[in-house]
């Protein structure tokens, strides 16, 4: 058999044997369970993870149904996968692939490849792919794995832009060193710059721009030649290098501060509708005054103007008889416009100082400078003003700087009885110091009215104060008078009033006062005399206490000499009158504190004596009420307290209170204005406390007394007419109120100077308490009236006997002469 056939036969035999063996071998059982995700079944009991996954236990075959097949990250150790140069391995689920790093790509355009053998990553030319990367102001340059922008001239990279776009460079600002030369300015353009002449200059060639300083030929422009109407019609244009011009106004005209081109306007009083009663003649006089400005120089005009204003104020007698509001409107109009006219005239004056005064006493002091520094003082005899030159200079203005002061005494006629409005802080201080209601009042002018004017009109809130020194008539301030600094403040109605806000007094002697003001307000500043005392209340107090002293003295003499009324009640009346008499005398003689600031020993002694006397008076009023209770309420009145016990209670109790008060706080006696108890730390209650208790007790006695008297009137005389009964009860009640001191209850409600009505009621009722005592205990007492008649008869009889005896003696002396003559 050939060899090939023999080999084929042997192969077939082996194949038959193998199939027979396989048919005889028993087979594995089939899969009867589910394997987890990413796993396949091996047999009925075991599973295995797919390629690229591994079990969490690390076993290849597992039977646990809870086993998990996790992805194998082929891109991290311990695997040895490598993608080659400029490529990164990227893991995928169950596998991985390679990709070129940023800035590199495959020439074929594929994004991935399987392994390093397929790596053909090459650098990407970003500039070629995107030609607008650095556009429009830069050129793109390719670099390894990146690109960069090279900016064109005039541009630079933006540090704020991640793409490094090229932005325009401003060559005209530092750190650039570009210079355009004198009288020129650099102007930045997009990607470049150019130079141009500043306003007021131009190139002779007419070109608007030039490249750099070497080409600078900027020359001054004569604005007046280019435009002849710049200052027309009332001014002359003057070229003022560098690059500007000014208007020199003709006589009678001044530059308008409201016009940005500073055109020349006429210097005159503005249009004004005068209040009723003001004649048209005043308007004509004002026009005539300012009409002279067009025929004289500035120095002459300002002096003539001062004379004319003085003459106007002296000759216009009819203004003095105008109603107050009309006079104040005229005064406000004159003050504000005189200031404006003086300012306008002064700005046309040559540099230097001018001091001018008229025969009538009106004064003008002006100082004009171009670029002043330091401080300046103007003024003469009436008023002197000192301030910093910087306050007078108008910000951003190249005009002359003016400081002036105009003072006149003739304005007093128009400002007579002008009201004064105090600032709240000043008013509160005065009320606290003087312990009285303080209103605005009507001040009295002591000095000349002085008007300050500056080239700077913005003087409402100055950065540094202005000092004024006023000379005035010699005055001495009383205990409740004050010399104050004030200024004239106008209102929306064209009128005005004196005010003190922003002005304070630094010092004052007999005939001069120094003030500090933080504003000028474009109006007058003056010295005013202000009286803070309520003279009506003071007169009532003086007259009432004077009359009461006379009545109390009569009461004391009556109670001492009238024997028919002697008893415990008379004793109480006598000592009550003695205490009130001593207290009222001390009050009239020494309650005012002349020192006004410090409290001396005399004032403390007076306060202590008043404390004792008035407490003693209230103690005797309490005993008076107690005695009245025994007299009216008790059915069988007893003999009453003995005199020594009455004196012990009436004088011992207040002595004890005063001794304790002085031991606790001796400094509480005396105030800066009054010799009375201090309000600090509640020391005043050492008097008010006992007085309140006594008044409450006496008020209780008063109610019971009136009630009992009503019952007794009905029992004694039931047929008494109701009107007569009411009249008797009313008179008795009012008299008892005054005698028992119940009227002092009004003093408990005097919490401050605002209690004006209560202050009048309290003063009238208590200052005349001595009169009420004399009326009730003496004049209305029948026994006392009989005693007065007896005393009158004795005096009359005594005088008659003296006259008869004198007549008889004269007759006997003349008888011999008559007989001899016969």
MISEKOL-472059 format. One record per residue (C-alpha): residue in three letters; y, z, x. Coordinates in steps of 0.001 Angstrom, whole numbers, padded with zeros to 6 digits, always signed. Layout:
ALAYZX ...
//
This chain:
UNK+000000+000000+000000 UNK+003265-000876+001449 UNK+005427+002010+002695 UNK+008243+001648+000084 UNK+005860+001722-002819 UNK+004152+004724-001390 UNK+007457+006610-001212 UNK+008368+005703-004755 UNK+005026+006889-006028 UNK+005359+010241-004282 UNK+008836+010762-005800 UNK+007581+010130-009290 UNK+004793+012609-008786 UNK+007216+015357-007654 UNK+009470+014717-010654 UNK+006520+015044-013050 UNK+005460+018302-011453 UNK+008970+019792-011696 UNK+009375+018954-015383 UNK+005976+020411-016113 UNK+006939+023632-014321 UNK+010188+023839-016207 UNK+008473+023399-019488 UNK+006162+026244-018699 UNK+008987+028707-017444 UNK+010522+030865-020237 UNK+014410+030102-020952 UNK+017346+032676-020828 UNK+018502+033930-024164 UNK+021559+031986-025579 UNK+025220+033566-025703 UNK+025624+035737-028757 UNK+029042+037439-027975 UNK+032728+036455-027403 UNK+034270+036711-023937 UNK+037948+037762-023320 UNK+040756+035269-022783 UNK+040460+033157-019605 UNK+036669+033925-019334 UNK+033420+032018-020055 UNK+029960+033207-021208 UNK+027094+033288-018677 UNK+024347+034564-020951 UNK+023919+036851-023895 UNK+025163+039888-021952 UNK+027595+038746-019248 UNK+030857+036821-018880 UNK+032804+035579-015892 UNK+036547+034741-015377 UNK+037634+031144-015063 UNK+038910+029694-011829 UNK+042363+031091-010955 UNK+041662+034377-012779 UNK+039946+037629-011747 UNK+038651+040621-013638 UNK+040599+043842-013437 UNK+037527+045560-011892 UNK+037079+042851-009285 UNK+033523+042027-010395 UNK+032550+038379-010808 UNK+030222+039052-013804 UNK+030945+041733-016343 UNK+029526+042877-019619 UNK+032354+045172-020776 UNK+033946+043544-023856 UNK+037279+045237-023020 UNK+037539+043667-019583 UNK+040690+041555-018905 UNK+041028+038456-016769 UNK+044350+038494-014888 UNK+046093+035508-013313 UNK+045697+035268-009523 UNK+049096+034722-007771 UNK+048081+032273-005058 UNK+051618+032328-003581 UNK+051464+035881-002242 UNK+049184+037499+000308 UNK+046314+037853+000905 UNK+046010+034212-000071 UNK+046806+031746+002703 UNK+048384+029051+000546 UNK+051115+027131+002436 UNK+053466+024464+001094 UNK+054944+023485+004442 UNK+058567+023270+005667 UNK+061553+023290+003208 UNK+059221+024007+000294 UNK+058295+027001-001823 UNK+055034+027949-003550 UNK+055377+028353-007330 UNK+052637+030278-009121 UNK+051405+029011-012514 UNK+048875+030408-014953 UNK+045483+029934-013349 UNK+046848+027771-010558 UNK+049943+026995-008444 UNK+052016+024113-007087 UNK+054632+023442-004405 UNK+058277+022384-004836 UNK+061140+021549-002462 UNK+063794+024208-001901 UNK+067385+023739-003129 UNK+069125+020933-001271 UNK+065842+019053-000639 UNK+063770+016591-002728 UNK+060712+014244-002480 UNK+061548+010561-001875 UNK+059211+009611-004721 UNK+061269+011640-007179 UNK+058340+013928-008021 UNK+059306+017558-008582 UNK+055990+019155-007392 UNK+053083+018541-004984 UNK+049699+020299-004524 UNK+049746+021491-000875 UNK+051341+021149+002564 UNK+049553+017891+003312 UNK+051545+016249+000542 UNK+054920+017799+001715 UNK+057566+015119+002257 UNK+060733+017179+001384 UNK+063940+015591+002722 UNK+067657+016753+002678 UNK+069668+015641-000390 UNK+073122+014033+000148 UNK+075192+015788-002631 UNK+078277+013739-001834 UNK+076408+010504-002502 UNK+074855+011821-005699 UNK+078203+013100-007162 UNK+081306+011398-005841 UNK+083637+013711-007909 UNK+082586+016972-006238 UNK+085880+017371-004303 UNK+088044+014992-006329 UNK+090875+014404-006704 UNK+092518+016268-003810 UNK+089597+016534-001328 UNK+086910+014576+000564 UNK+083243+015561+000265 UNK+081243+016019+003528 UNK+077448+016361+003419 UNK+075844+019221+005354 UNK+072286+020435+005806 UNK+071135+021812+002450 UNK+074807+021916+001180 UNK+078194+020184+001221 UNK+081832+021115+001949 UNK+085230+019859+000767 UNK+087887+018787+003242 UNK+091286+018971+001439 UNK+093926+016318+001794 UNK+097314+017201+003356 UNK+099394+019392+001017 UNK+096303+020932-000567 UNK+094089+023916+000256 UNK+090803+025355-000957 UNK+090944+027708-003915 UNK+089328+031036-003101 UNK+088957+031733-006827 UNK+086849+028636-007515 UNK+083164+028664-006498 UNK+083209+024851-006116 UNK+086081+025190-003641 UNK+088366+022753-005421 UNK+091509+021787-003541 UNK+094727+023058-005099 UNK+098353+022351-004367 UNK+100010+024335-001521 UNK+103600+025555-002120 UNK+105222+024704+001178 UNK+108496+026339+000111 UNK+107264+029944+000209 UNK+106018+032094+003097 UNK+104008+031949+005228 UNK+105266+028390+005342 UNK+107901+027798+008049 UNK+109539+024826+006354 UNK+113341+024916+006417 UNK+115777+022600+004670 UNK+118872+023865+006496 UNK+122176+025303+005246 UNK+123329+024877+001630 UNK+119963+023340+000695 UNK+116798+024463-001036 UNK+113151+023519-000720 UNK+111517+022079-003862 UNK+107736+022004-004076 UNK+105995+018956-005573 UNK+102334+018181-006247 UNK+100790+017927-002830 UNK+104158+017657-001121 UNK+107745+018994-001053 UNK+111308+017809-000583 UNK+114741+019293+000106 UNK+117786+019153-002149 UNK+121359+020456-001950 UNK+122127+023675-003857 UNK+124519+023535-006871 UNK+128042+022839-005740 UNK+126918+020659-002821 UNK+125711+017074-002539 UNK+124807+014351+000043 UNK+127556+011848+000872 UNK+125032+009032+000377 UNK+124467+010062-003200 UNK+120766+010704-002622 UNK+119313+013659-004485 UNK+116614+014640-001968 UNK+115843+014535+001754 UNK+112660+015300+003719 UNK+113669+018132+006108 UNK+116479+020040+007802 UNK+117193+017255+010292 UNK+118318+015049+007429 UNK+120546+017780+005888 UNK+124116+016640+005302 UNK+124999+018733+002215 UNK+128756+018963+001654 UNK+130837+021057-000800 UNK+131630+019417-004133 UNK+135167+019745-005465 UNK+134385+020566-009108 UNK+138049+020539-010002 UNK+138389+016924-008824 UNK+135273+015823-010659 UNK+136340+017439-013949 UNK+140040+018057-014418 UNK+139499+019786-017797 UNK+137420+022694-016490 UNK+140189+025269-016963 UNK+142340+023393-019452 UNK+144558+023919-021306 UNK+145877+027326-020105 UNK+144545+027482-016568 UNK+144570+025696-013220 UNK+141233+024867-011555 UNK+140863+026109-007965 UNK+137995+024976-005742 UNK+136351+028033-004186 UNK+133723+027276-001519 UNK+130881+027698-001314 UNK+129928+025515-004241 UNK+131985+027026-007024 UNK+135416+027115-008630 UNK+137694+029552-010394 UNK+140366+029313-013044 UNK+143804+030636-012253 UNK+145312+031404-015624 UNK+148904+030688-016447 UNK+151359+033451-017284 UNK+150425+035223-020482 UNK+146770+034187-020322 UNK+143628+035880-018959 UNK+139995+034988-018435 UNK+137721+035548-021409 UNK+134828+037852-020623 UNK+132930+036431-023623 UNK+133029+032853-022273 UNK+130461+032065-019590 UNK+132864+029453-018147 UNK+135694+032043-018144 UNK+138244+029930-019917 UNK+141803+031243-020089 UNK+142780+032836-023381 UNK+146113+034214-024537 UNK+146804+037900-023851 UNK+147903+039366-027171 UNK+147034+041907-029831 UNK+144151+040486-031907 UNK+144456+039791-035607 UNK+144398+042976-037642 UNK+144666+043836-041306 UNK+146706+047059-041355 UNK+145896+049847-043824 UNK+148067+050310-046925 UNK+151465+051745-046100 UNK+151846+050095-042678 UNK+154745+047659-042732 UNK+154478+044101-041514 UNK+157286+044955-039124 UNK+154750+046684-036844 UNK+152701+043490-036546 UNK+155806+041498-035681 UNK+156744+043996-032980 UNK+153290+043752-031425 UNK+153505+039964-031318 UNK+156941+040165-029722 UNK+155670+042560-027024 UNK+152855+040275-025877 UNK+154979+037137-026196 UNK+156900+038150-023061 UNK+153804+037747-020865 UNK+154393+033970-020573 UNK+157731+034319-018798 UNK+157039+036931-016079 UNK+154590+037699-013307 UNK+151623+040023-013775 UNK+153349+042997-012111 UNK+156497+042526-014172 UNK+154543+041926-017386 UNK+152464+045080-017078 UNK+155534+047256-016459 UNK+157469+045723-019342 UNK+154422+046173-021574 UNK+154264+049912-020787 UNK+157974+050292-021636 UNK+157591+048363-024888 UNK+154589+050459-026006 UNK+156550+053640-025335 UNK+159516+052266-027254 UNK+157289+051230-030158 UNK+155797+054723-030472 UNK+159237+056374-030333 UNK+161028+054066-032780 UNK+158285+053697-035415 UNK+159216+056855-037282 UNK+157590+055626-040455 UNK+154158+055898-038825 UNK+154463+059682-038705 UNK+154708+059891-042500 UNK+151617+057803-043189 UNK+148500+059441-044675 UNK+146150+060886-042083 UNK+143494+058150-042372 UNK+146103+055384-042047 UNK+147634+057030-038965 UNK+144229+057343-037341 UNK+143503+053656-037964 UNK+146802+052673-036336 UNK+146115+054975-033378 UNK+142597+053560-032897 UNK+143897+049989-033015 UNK+146628+050695-030459 UNK+144400+052667-028065 UNK+141612+050093-027938 UNK+143885+047042-027619 UNK+146344+048598-025176 UNK+143348+049242-022954 UNK+142173+045611-023232 UNK+145627+044170-022554 UNK+146144+046432-019528 UNK+142760+045331-018161 UNK+143584+041641-018606 UNK+147012+041978-016978 UNK+145636+044024-014089 UNK+143012+041389-013245 UNK+145805+038837-012687 UNK+147684+041193-010331 UNK+147545+040844-006538 UNK+145344+043229-004569 UNK+146696+046724-004024 UNK+147884+049780-005926 UNK+150642+050060-008518 UNK+152135+053326-009798 UNK+154756+053077-012520 UNK+156410+055657-014771 UNK+159127+055374-017375 UNK+162080+057659-018051 UNK+160305+058866-021170 UNK+157345+060159-019141 UNK+154777+057405-019755 UNK+152732+056694-016626 UNK+150570+053821-015404 UNK+148417+053834-012270 UNK+146420+050732-011264 UNK+144336+049850-008200 UNK+142979+046314-007669 UNK+140554+045319-004893 UNK+138246+042403-004228 UNK+135130+044057-002783 UNK+135810+047791-002729 UNK+133495+050567-001540 UNK+133577+054356-001678 UNK+135598+056286-004240 UNK+139058+055793-005715 UNK+141631+058113-007291 UNK+144334+056971-009715 UNK+146898+058849-011771 UNK+149970+060922-011198 UNK+151487+063964-012878 UNK+149890+063842-016344 UNK+146303+063011-015442 UNK+144326+062112-012326 UNK+141020+060271-012394 UNK+138490+060021-009566 UNK+135380+057833-009636 UNK+133120+055595-007559 UNK+134236+051983-007112 UNK+130717+050853-008061 UNK+131309+052118-011611 UNK+134293+049798-011990 UNK+132631+046690-010540 UNK+131128+044365-013113 UNK+127562+043406-012176 UNK+127257+039823-010988 UNK+131003+039170-011248 UNK+133039+037905-008316 UNK+136390+038733-009938 UNK+138729+041470-008760 UNK+137684+045066-009433 UNK+140234+047022-011464 UNK+140644+050769-011976 UNK+143542+051997-014088 UNK+144863+054977-016031 UNK+147532+054898-018745 UNK+148995+058235-019930 UNK+151505+058882-022692 UNK+152686+061913-024648 UNK+154070+059796-027508 UNK+150625+059272-029043 UNK+150579+062901-030234 UNK+152545+061989-033366 UNK+149921+059520-034540 UNK+147016+061820-033627 UNK+148423+064950-035267 UNK+145769+066783-037340 UNK+143047+064377-036165 UNK+139602+065923-036762 UNK+137320+067150-034005 UNK+133561+066552-034244 UNK+131598+068828-031919 UNK+128238+067796-030549 UNK+125348+069876-031993 UNK+124635+071662-028704 UNK+128299+072593-028249 UNK+128569+073768-031839 UNK+125435+075911-031530 UNK+126727+077507-028314 UNK+130089+078323-029909 UNK+128424+079857-032948 UNK+126221+082003-030731 UNK+129081+083110-028509 UNK+131652+083736-031233 UNK+129116+084911-033831 UNK+130951+083016-036538 UNK+130837+079723-038392 UNK+132308+076975-036204 UNK+133337+073680-037701 UNK+135089+070693-036188 UNK+138526+071981-037006 UNK+141862+070387-036159 UNK+142602+070560-032424 UNK+146025+070893-030849 UNK+146853+068413-028103 UNK+147936+070142-024926 UNK+148031+067210-022516 UNK+149118+063612-022587 UNK+146665+061138-024099 UNK+145161+059217-021166 UNK+143374+055880-021485 UNK+141074+054798-018649 UNK+140321+051088-018176 UNK+137987+049365-015724 UNK+137081+045759-015036 UNK+133561+046811-016081 UNK+133463+047265-019847 UNK+129955+048707-019914 UNK+131026+052342-019575 UNK+128935+053937-022304 UNK+126486+055561-019872 UNK+127755+055789-016304 UNK+125396+056381-013399 UNK+127697+059070-011966 UNK+130332+061220-013711 UNK+134063+060551-013659 UNK+136330+063486-012781 UNK+139580+064040-014708 UNK+142261+066566-013785 UNK+144671+067189-016699 UNK+148042+068871-016492 UNK+149200+070538-019685 UNK+151413+073277-021033 UNK+150657+076782-019892 UNK+148248+078433-022325 UNK+146166+081561-022228 UNK+142967+081491-024227 UNK+142498+084323-026665 UNK+139280+086181-027351 UNK+138234+083509-029850 UNK+139995+080447-028521 UNK+138872+077760-026117 UNK+140301+074869-024126 UNK+137893+071930-024308 UNK+137555+068388-022950 UNK+137364+065636-025561 UNK+137725+061881-025966 UNK+138723+059547-028777 UNK+135760+057934-030501 UNK+136242+055172-033051 UNK+134015+054555-036069 UNK+132922+051535-038094 UNK+135879+051841-040455 UNK+138455+051213-037739 UNK+139406+054887-037599 UNK+138290+057607-035204 UNK+138084+061284-034292 UNK+137953+063554-031264 UNK+134474+064137-029823 UNK+133001+066111-026916 UNK+129639+064412-026303 UNK+129202+063592-022619 UNK+132297+065528-021485 UNK+132215+069042-020075 UNK+134803+071361-018615 UNK+134468+072247-014930 UNK+137302+074736-014751 UNK+140647+075666-016259 UNK+143660+077807-015374 UNK+147009+078265-017061 UNK+148333+074736-016883 UNK+145524+072482-015572 UNK+141950+071664-016518 UNK+139224+069657-014767 UNK+136587+067705-016698 UNK+133476+065667-015976 UNK+132616+062751-018287 UNK+129580+060475-018133 UNK+131292+057738-020155 UNK+134744+056373-020863 UNK+134075+054740-024209 UNK+137169+052586-023672 UNK+139343+055173-025405 UNK+141550+058150-024630 UNK+140448+061337-022935 UNK+142431+064504-023547 UNK+142536+068249-023493 UNK+142388+069937-026879 UNK+142974+073500-027974 UNK+140397+074753-030458 UNK+140480+078000-032387 UNK+137069+079166-033557 UNK+138229+082251-035453 UNK+138148+082513-039250 UNK+141690+083816-039706 UNK+141271+084367-043447 UNK+138367+086722-042908 UNK+140217+088445-040072 UNK+143322+089031-042221 UNK+141212+090420-045067 UNK+139543+092803-042627 UNK+142801+093998-041073 UNK+144628+094451-044380 UNK+141635+096012-046168 UNK+140953+098551-043448 UNK+144663+099372-043171 UNK+144955+100093-046886 UNK+141654+102006-046856 UNK+142865+104217-044007 UNK+145913+105234-046043 UNK+143747+105921-049104 UNK+141176+107863-047066 UNK+143947+110003-045562 UNK+145223+110801-049083 UNK+141650+111641-050152 UNK+141206+114006-047204 UNK+144490+115831-047953 UNK+143578+116034-051637 UNK+140115+117491-051011 UNK+141544+120037-048563 UNK+144542+121207-050622 UNK+143402+120830-054233 UNK+141783+124192-055092 UNK+140772+123322-058621 UNK+138119+120837-057496 UNK+136560+122783-054647 UNK+132732+122758-054584 UNK+129710+121158-052946 UNK+130623+117715-054316 UNK+134149+117979-052949 UNK+132718+118979-049575 UNK+130548+115847-049553 UNK+133542+113719-050575 UNK+135655+115241-047808 UNK+133164+114623-044991 UNK+132368+111113-046251 UNK+136061+110247-046105 UNK+136393+111827-042642 UNK+133520+109712-041260 UNK+134864+106507-042825 UNK+138391+107287-041583 UNK+137295+107829-037972 UNK+134933+104819-038023 UNK+137559+102471-039516 UNK+140183+103639-037016 UNK+137866+103029-034063 UNK+136894+099644-035502 UNK+140516+098512-035823 UNK+141563+099851-032428 UNK+138724+098944-030115 UNK+135948+096758-031566 UNK+137132+093613-029734 UNK+135851+093270-026152 UNK+138681+091970-023941 UNK+136279+091130-021111 UNK+134497+088496-023256 UNK+131703+088183-020703 UNK+130778+091571-019290 UNK+130235+094699-021374 UNK+132081+097624-019798 UNK+131777+101398-020247 UNK+134663+101517-022749 UNK+132954+098940-024959 UNK+129650+100809-024819 UNK+131353+104079-025794 UNK+133134+102372-028700 UNK+129841+100854-029894 UNK+128105+104230-029670 UNK+130927+105975-031560 UNK+130868+103329-034306 UNK+127087+103663-034523 UNK+127402+107410-035026 UNK+130355+107326-037462 UNK+128871+104717-039784 UNK+125421+106368-039742 UNK+127103+109679-040567 UNK+129006+108004-043408 UNK+125738+106663-044842 UNK+124112+110083-044544 UNK+126947+111585-046563 UNK+126557+108711-049058 UNK+122901+109697-049350 UNK+123913+113298-050020 UNK+126430+111960-052536 UNK+123612+110167-054332 UNK+121435+113280-054233 UNK+124255+115380-055681 UNK+124838+112763-058383 UNK+121142+112908-059285 UNK+121301+116695-059695 UNK+124443+116374-061803 UNK+123338+113640-064187 UNK+119543+113833-064372 UNK+118783+117538-064197 UNK+119283+119445-067447 UNK+120217+122685-065719 UNK+121997+121754-062478 UNK+121713+124342-059739 UNK+124318+125519-057254 UNK+123452+122725-054756 UNK+123051+122898-050990 UNK+125237+125145-048906 UNK+127899+123707-046659 UNK+126098+124434-043397 UNK+122963+122631-044581 UNK+125041+119701-045761 UNK+126759+119452-042363 UNK+123437+119756-040575 UNK+122010+116846-042554 UNK+125209+114775-042593 UNK+126035+115084-038872 UNK+122748+116121-037270 UNK+120637+113216-038548 UNK+122888+110408-037155 UNK+123307+112355-033901 UNK+119539+112437-033483 UNK+119205+108680-034215 UNK+121987+107759-031769 UNK+120544+110020-029056 UNK+117087+108442-029351 UNK+118556+104910-029405 UNK+120689+105552-026308 UNK+117736+107069-024456 UNK+115513+104088-025260 UNK+118042+101312-024563 UNK+121526+102318-023476 UNK+122295+098698-022540 UNK+121975+097772-026204 UNK+125443+099150-026925 UNK+128093+096429-026651 UNK+128252+092632-026912 UNK+130291+090077-024938 UNK+132638+089521-027901 UNK+132310+092727-029953 UNK+131765+096381-029145 UNK+128784+096753-031442 UNK+124978+096955-031217 UNK+123169+094140-029422 UNK+120743+091873-031269 UNK+118437+091572-028268 UNK+115005+093144-028621 UNK+115863+094159-032189 UNK+118199+096979-031104 UNK+120444+096329-034126 UNK+117697+097834-036301 UNK+118524+101292-034944 UNK+121415+100995-037408 UNK+120002+098618-040025 UNK+116750+100579-040424 UNK+118269+103916-041546 UNK+120966+102099-043544 UNK+118350+100071-045425 UNK+116448+103237-046383 UNK+119607+104996-047563 UNK+120770+101965-049557 UNK+117351+101712-051213 UNK+117455+105426-052110 UNK+121010+105208-053453 UNK+120161+102055-055404 UNK+117351+103993-057066 UNK+119779+106821-057866 UNK+122275+104255-059179 UNK+119782+102787-061642 UNK+118726+106189-062917 UNK+122359+107315-063201 UNK+123405+104336-065284 UNK+120349+104742-067485 UNK+121026+108457-068098 UNK+124722+107843-068736 UNK+123816+105287-071394 UNK+121624+107826-073162 UNK+124237+110589-072968 UNK+126980+108331-074356 UNK+124786+107657-077377 UNK+123961+111352-077856 UNK+127495+112683-077427 UNK+129340+110067-079481 UNK+127017+107754-081387 UNK+129995+106230-083253 UNK+131583+104873-080032 UNK+132132+101170-080231 UNK+129766+099030-078215 UNK+132616+097196-076410 UNK+134226+100440-075284 UNK+130869+101856-074240 UNK+130077+098707-072223 UNK+133521+098850-070578 UNK+133096+102465-069519 UNK+129567+101859-068210 UNK+130638+098757-066285 UNK+133537+100546-064602 UNK+131359+103557-063776 UNK+128599+101338-062357 UNK+130989+099380-060123 UNK+132601+102584-058872 UNK+129242+104170-058094 UNK+128089+101029-056278 UNK+131009+101317-053856 UNK+130783+105075-053420 UNK+127020+105104-052776 UNK+127335+102281-050207 UNK+125187+099865-052191 UNK+127711+097109-051467 UNK+126549+097187-047831 UNK+123383+095468-049006 UNK+125241+092150-048629 UNK+125404+092809-044896 UNK+121624+092705-044677 UNK+121679+089029-045647 UNK+124212+087946-043029 UNK+121593+086237-040874 UNK+124073+083987-039074 UNK+127487+082341-039177 UNK+126333+080042-041992 UNK+126458+082912-044552 UNK+130161+082318-045219 UNK+130295+083338-048906 UNK+128323+086534-048332 UNK+130583+087365-045390 UNK+133656+087254-047654 UNK+131984+089364-050370 UNK+130784+091916-047816 UNK+134201+092146-046145 UNK+136197+092545-049347 UNK+133929+095189-050906 UNK+133494+097359-047813 UNK+136930+097093-046218 UNK+138401+098442-049450 UNK+135811+101237-049810 UNK+138496+103854-049077 UNK+140559+102503-051963 UNK+137597+102852-054340 UNK+137013+106458-053207 UNK+140668+107366-053770 UNK+140682+105669-057172 UNK+137491+107330-058464 UNK+137696+110823-056951 UNK+141448+111295-057091 UNK+143373+109095-059488 UNK+140704+109106-062213 UNK+140022+112849-061893 UNK+141971+114820-064532 UNK+142171+117992-062419 UNK+143472+116081-059435 UNK+146105+114329-061547 UNK+147282+117704-062861 UNK+147423+118998-059318 UNK+149478+115940-058283 UNK+151900+116687-061175 UNK+152199+120310-060088 UNK+152890+119259-056531 UNK+155457+116747-057754 UNK+157190+119416-059846 UNK+157261+121828-056928 UNK+158773+119197-054663 UNK+161299+118158-057308 UNK+162265+121777-058072 UNK+162594+122560-054402 UNK+164910+119638-053851 UNK+166945+120640-056950 UNK+167327+124237-055728 UNK+168424+122998-052327 UNK+170990+120748-053977 UNK+172289+123601-056238 UNK+172554+126037-053365 UNK+174438+123526-051275 UNK+176827+122792-054143 UNK+177531+126518-054760 UNK+178224+127128-051092 UNK+180664+124254-050934 UNK+182480+125540-054068 UNK+182892+129018-052590 UNK+184232+127569-049394 UNK+186824+125455-051203 UNK+188015+128225-053556 UNK+190434+129945-051051 UNK+191955+126627-050176 UNK+192496+125779-053814 UNK+194035+129178-054559 UNK+196403+128952-051585 UNK+197400+125507-052668 UNK+198258+126692-056127 
//
